[in-house]
């Protein structure tokens, strides 16, 4: 009997997982290499799905409050001081990354799509993708005992 199951895992997923694990472990050179291989092999069109994969993995493995639209306000924690700061006090790419994670967390597909569509240059894409990878890797590192 023929196998009728189909693997729906995207072909770039193993490289994305390796990049995220490298970011979690602060192996930034390795993370960049995996990300570059994804870009070279699969192109920019996989970026939105790649970001979703990283964010969903991070959300699955980190503790958080119940999903509730009433949360309403996004804050950022300074990794050095532990202080909560407002969005205007962080790098624009980190702010974008936080907003994208928050939209995904709340399952706000309209906001998520608007943020993806707001990126208008290759440099901005590069900065934003790096920020998402950093945010997701850092959160996973903090959640790992």
Backbone as a ProteinNet text record, in pm:
[ID]
protein_1_A
[PRIMARY]
XXXXXXXXXXXXXXXXXXXXXXXXXXXXXXXXXXXXXXXXXXXXXXXXXXXXXXXXXXXXXXXXXXXXXXXXXXXXXXXXXXXXXXXXXXXXXXXXXXXXXXXXXXXXXXXXXXXXXXXXXXXXXXXXXXXXXXXXXXXXXXXXX
[TERTIARY]
84.8	0	89.9	55.4	134	110.2	213.6	203.7	131.6	18.3	-60.5	-38.7	46.2	73.3	169.4	152.5	237.7	302.1	429.7	500.7	475	410.3	379.1	482.3	589.8	695.4	765.1	774.4	842.7	989.7	1046.8	1185.4	1286.8	1252	1342.2	1335	1238.8	1214.7	1336.1	1407.1	1523.8	1628.7	1651.2	1745.9	1692.8	1561.4	1500.8	1513.4	1491	1505.2	1649.4	1743.6	1885	1921.5	1868.1	1895.1	1840.1	1719.2	1658	1734.8	1775.3	1855.1	1989.6	2050.3	2177.2	2156.6	2046.4	2016.7	1991.6	1918.5	1894.4	2025.7	2119.1	2247.7	2351.4	2308.8	2394.8	2510.6	2486.2	2583.6	2542.1	2567	2513.7	2571.4	2697.2	2757.3	2683.3	2656.8	2582.9	2441.4	2376.2	2239.4	2236.9	2332	2339.1	2365.6	2451.2	2479.8	2355.2	2280.4	2156.9	2057.2	2045.2	1952.7	1994.7	2122.6	2171.3	2144.3	2160.6	2130	1982.3	1895.3	1751.7	1727.6	1784.6	1765	1819.4	1938.2	2000.4	1925.5	1872.9	1809.5	1661.2	1590.3	1444.4	1390.3	1470	1428.2	1345.3	1316.3	1246.5	1100.8	1042.9	900.1	869.3	969.5	944.2	952.5	994.5	1017.3	894.4	776	661.6	635.1	642.4	620.7	733.3	853.1	967.9	947	901.7	877.3	768.1	663.1	555.4	609.9	693	749.3	830.6	915.2	995.6	908.6	813.4	726.9	643.9	582.7	500.2	582.4	704.6	792	821.5	855.2	884.2	761.8	645.4	523.9	489.5	514.7	485	573.4	695.6	793	822.5	748.5	770.4	640.8	651.7	530.9	478.2	349.6	290.4	150	93.7	-44.6	-140.1	-260.5	-362.6	-380.3	-411.6	-434	-559.3	-541.3	-654.2	-632.8	-724.3	-710.6	-703.9	-752.8	-750.8	-609.1	-509.6	-372.1	-337	-371.2	-370	-242.5	-148.5	-30.9	96.5	183.2	307.5	420.5	497.1	615.6	735.8	852.3	977	1063.6	1128.5	1216.4	1360.2	1430	1571.9	1645.1	1716.2	1781.4	1889	1948.6	2055.4	1999	1909.5	1859.2	1735.6	1661.3	1536.2	1420.2	1445.3	1340	1247.4	1121.3	1024.7	1029.4	1044.7	1051.6	944.5	908.8	808.8	871.8	786.9	831.5	922.8	898.8	980.3	1124.9	1153.8	1288.8	1368.3	1317.8	1389.9	1417	1509.7	1543.4	1417.1	1398.4	1277.8	1255.7	1361.3	1344.9	1296.6	1345.4	1301.5	1156	1119.4	979.2	889.6	929.6	852.8	840.9	951.9	951.7	855.2	859.2	768.5	623	594.3	457.4	412.2	504.1	469.9	442.6	527.3	507	374.1	346.1	222.3	100.2	107.2	-3.7	-25.5	80.9	68.6	12.6	62.2	16.2	-134.9	-184	-327.4	-406.9	-339.3	-401	-468.3	-402.7	-451.8	-390.7	-456.9	-403.4	-397.1	-491.3	-491.4	-368.4	-339.4	-222.3	-93.3	-88.5	29.8	57.8	-44.2	-27.6	12.5	-47.2	-12.2	134.7	182.8	324	415.4	379.5	458.5	460.9	345.8	335.6	405.5	430	491.6	641.1	701.8	846.3	871.1	951	964.1	1105.9	1199.4	1334.3	1403	1500.4	1576.1	1648.6	1702.5	1773.3	1678	1558.1	1458.9	1419.5	1402.1	1371.8	1482.2	1605.6	1719.9	1721.8	1703.3	1702.5	1586.9	1469	1350.9	1360.1	1408.4	1423.6	1525.6	1635.6	1736.5	1677.5	1592.8	1530.9	1436.1	1356.1	1266.6	1348.2	1453.1	1537.8	1599.3	1644.8	1703.2	1599	1481	1374.5	1333.8	1307.9	1263.8	1373.6	1496.7	1608.2	1629.9	1621.9	1640	1530.2	1406	1294.8	1309.5	1351.9	1373.2	1488.2	1592.2	1705.5	1659.7	1581	1532.1	1436.8	1366.1	1269.1	1333.1	1457.5	1525.2	1592.4	1555.1	1615.5	1763.3
-116.8	0	123.8	218.3	341.5	429	497	591.3	715.9	746	861.4	983.1	970.2	1086.5	1179.7	1304.7	1405.2	1488.8	1506	1591.3	1736	1810.9	1950.4	2046.2	1991.6	2076.3	2146.3	2280	2350.4	2308.2	2308.6	2263.3	2350.7	2476.1	2566.7	2549.6	2472.8	2463.4	2414.1	2309.9	2266.8	2377.2	2454.8	2566.4	2674.3	2698.6	2797.4	2753	2624.4	2570.6	2582.4	2552.5	2565.1	2710.2	2803.9	2946	2988.5	2943.1	2979.2	2919.4	2795	2733.1	2803.3	2842.5	2915.7	3050.3	3118.7	3246.1	3224.2	3119.9	3088.3	3068.6	3002.6	2971.1	3081.6	3193.8	3310.5	3278.5	3188.3	3157.1	3236.6	3367.6	3459.6	3434.4	3397.7	3368.3	3251.4	3146.5	3031.4	3071.2	3151.1	3195.1	3271.3	3363.2	3439.9	3349	3249.7	3157.2	3078.7	3029.6	2955.6	3046.7	3168.4	3263.8	3297.5	3313.8	3343	3225.9	3103.9	2986	2982.9	3019.6	3025.2	3127.2	3247.3	3353.3	3312.3	3255.3	3216.4	3102.8	3010.4	2891.6	2912	2982.8	2989.2	3127.9	3231.5	3366.5	3436.7	3561.8	3649	3609	3536.6	3504.5	3414.5	3347.3	3260.4	3336.4	3463.1	3537.1	3542.2	3579.9	3583.5	3449.3	3340.2	3208.4	3172.5	3213	3191.8	3264.3	3389.8	3467.2	3402.5	3355.4	3286.2	3162.3	3086.3	2964.3	2998.2	3099.9	3138.9	3188.7	3275	3331.6	3222	3135.5	3028.5	2933.9	2904.3	2819.1	2886.7	3014.7	3089.2	3093.3	3122.7	3130.5	2995.5	2888.2	2754.1	2717.2	2766.8	2723.8	2826.5	2936	3036.4	3060.7	3085.1	3113.2	3251.6	3268.1	3398.4	3403.4	3525.2	3537.5	3476.5	3451.5	3401.2	3500.9	3449.9	3539.6	3622.3	3752.3	3840.2	3973.9	4014.1	4143.8	4258.5	4237.9	4343	4379.1	4297.6	4331.6	4468.2	4489	4618	4697.6	4686.2	4772.5	4689.4	4731.1	4660	4734.7	4663.3	4720.7	4636.2	4691.8	4622.5	4620.4	4507.2	4496.9	4513.3	4605.5	4623.3	4500.8	4431.8	4305.4	4324.1	4441.4	4466.7	4507.5	4607.1	4661.3	4589.7	4522.9	4460.1	4558.1	4685.1	4787.8	4771.8	4803.7	4807	4946.6	4951.2	5079.2	5083.4	5204.1	5224.1	5201.6	5180.2	5148.7	5255.8	5381.6	5488.5	5488.8	5407.5	5401.2	5279.9	5209.8	5093.3	5113.1	5036.6	5038.5	5011.1	5082	5060.3	4914.3	4841.6	4700.6	4617.3	4647.4	4575	4608.9	4735.6	4776.1	4701	4695.5	4622.7	4475.8	4417.8	4276.2	4253.4	4340.8	4327.8	4337.6	4432.1	4448.2	4325.7	4268.7	4150.2	4030.5	4011.4	3902.4	3921.6	4044.3	4073.2	4046.3	4085.8	4059.8	3909.9	3835.8	3689.8	3629.6	3677.7	3629.8	3648.1	3764.4	3793.3	3736.7	3668.7	3616.2	3727.9	3844.4	3960.5	3956.7	3883.3	3862.7	3992.2	4081.7	4209.4	4292.5	4302.7	4378.4	4310.4	4178	4103.8	4133.2	4122.8	4149.3	4293.8	4387.2	4529.1	4553.3	4489.2	4504.5	4445.1	4328.7	4267.9	4361.2	4416.1	4504.9	4638.7	4676.5	4806.5	4810.5	4696.5	4690.4	4727.8	4834.2	4884.2	4886.4	4821.8	4815.5	4685.8	4645.7	4524.8	4540.5	4660.8	4684.1	4673.2	4727.9	4718.6	4572.6	4495.8	4352.9	4283.4	4311	4248.5	4280.7	4407.9	4449.3	4386.2	4383.3	4329.6	4178.5	4107.4	3962.2	3930.9	4005.4	3985.9	4014.7	4117.3	4150.9	4040.6	3985.5	3874.6	3754.8	3722.6	3609.8	3633.6	3755.1	3789.5	3780.5	3838.5	3836.1	3692.1	3613.6	3475	3391.7	3407.1	3333.9	3371.8	3501.2	3548.2	3495.5	3501.3	3451.4	3301.7	3227.2	3083.3	3057.9	3138.3	3122.9	3148.5	3252.9	3284.9	3177.9	3110.4	3008	2871.4	2855.1	2725.9	2714.8	2610.7	2597.5	2564.6
0	0	0	-82.8	-92.8	29.9	69.3	180.7	131.7	193.4	150.8	239.7	338.5	423.2	350.9	373.4	311.7	420.7	410.3	504.3	464.1	552.3	522.4	580.1	635.6	688.4	572.2	578.4	469.2	461	342.8	328.5	402.8	429.7	500.8	652.2	701.4	845.4	925.7	882.4	961.6	977.9	872.7	883.7	977.6	972.5	1062.2	1207.3	1231.4	1367.7	1414.4	1326.4	1361.8	1392.6	1314.6	1339	1474.7	1507.2	1635	1752.2	1740	1846.7	1863.2	1752.7	1760.6	1829.7	1799	1865.4	2014.3	2047.3	2188.7	2262.9	2197.4	2259.7	2240.2	2184.1	2158.6	2064.1	1972.1	1867.4	1742.9	1748.6	1648.7	1509.7	1501.5	1370.8	1303.9	1380.8	1327	1287.1	1371.1	1341.1	1208.7	1190.8	1065.6	945.5	963.1	852.3	811.3	909.5	878.2	807.3	856.1	796	652.5	630.4	495.5	401.3	450.1	366.8	329.5	424.6	393.9	283.5	299.4	200.2	63.8	62.1	-64.7	-133.9	-55.5	-112.1	-142.7	-54.7	-66.9	-98.2	-84.6	-120.4	-14.4	-42.5	52.3	75	-19.3	-6.1	113.3	168.5	284.6	417.5	413.6	538.2	628.4	579.9	672.3	741.4	666.4	727.4	824.4	791.9	880.1	1012.8	1006.2	1128.3	1213	1147.4	1219.1	1289	1220.8	1281.2	1405.4	1397.4	1513.9	1628.3	1595.1	1699.8	1765	1685	1741.5	1828.7	1786.3	1867.9	2000.4	1995.2	2117.3	2209.1	2154.2	2236.1	2297.9	2225.2	2275.6	2394.3	2395.9	2496.1	2604.7	2606.8	2710.8	2786.4	2916.2	2993.5	2958.7	2973.3	2946.5	3000.6	3006.7	3053.7	2952.9	2997.5	2905.8	2792	2675.3	2561.8	2589.2	2588.1	2615.3	2546.3	2458.4	2393.7	2493.4	2614	2714.8	2758.1	2723.6	2758.9	2702.2	2577	2514	2503	2592.2	2590.1	2582.1	2494.5	2473	2541.5	2621.9	2684.8	2650.5	2671.5	2640.7	2765.1	2788.9	2904	2858	2921.7	2894.4	2947.4	2859.3	2896.7	3002.2	3009.8	3106.7	3242	3241.1	3368	3419.5	3330.2	3369.9	3376.6	3347.1	3348.7	3228.9	3250.6	3141.4	3080.7	2948.2	2878.6	2770.4	2731.8	2626.9	2489.4	2391.3	2255.7	2197.3	2229.2	2169.9	2220.3	2321.2	2377.5	2329.5	2231.1	2178.1	2029.1	1977.8	1835.9	1752.9	1639.8	1558.4	1517.6	1486.8	1447.9	1565.8	1685	1805.2	1835	1817.2	1836	1737.3	1611.4	1510.2	1549.5	1593.9	1634.2	1749.8	1848.6	1962.6	1920.4	1833	1784.4	1704.4	1625	1546.3	1637.3	1737.1	1833.8	1906.3	1948.4	2021.1	1932.5	1805.5	1712.8	1696.5	1684.5	1671.3	1799.4	1913.8	2044.1	2058.4	2012.9	2022.2	1904.8	1812.4	1691.1	1611	1607	1533.4	1393.2	1304.7	1170	1090.2	1114.4	1042.9	1080	1208.9	1253.1	1207.2	1216.9	1172.7	1025.3	942.2	798.5	772.3	846.3	828.9	862.8	966.9	1003.2	896.4	844.4	736.8	615.7	580.1	463.7	485.9	610.3	639.7	609.4	589.5	564.3	418.6	397.6	261.1	204.5	271.5	214.2	256.9	178.4	211.9	345.1	370.6	496.7	615.3	599.7	707	729.8	621.7	636	713.3	674	739.7	888.9	922.2	1063.1	1139.9	1078	1146.2	1166.8	1065.7	1079.1	1188	1189.3	1294.6	1432.1	1441.7	1570.8	1617.2	1525.9	1562.6	1609.5	1537	1575.4	1713.2	1738.5	1867.8	1979.5	1957.4	2058.4	2089.1	1986	2007.8	2072.9	2027.3	2087.5	2232.7	2262.6	2400.8	2491.2	2445.1	2526.7	2552.7	2453.1	2473.1	2570.7	2562.8	2655.3	2798.8	2819.3	2953.6	3005.8	2914.7	2956.1	2977.7	2933	2944.8	3080.6	3157.4	3291.1	3285.5
[MASK]
+++++++++++++++++++++++++++++++++++++++++++++++++++++++++++++++++++++++++++++++++++++++++++++++++++++++++++++++++++++++++++++++++++++++++++++++++

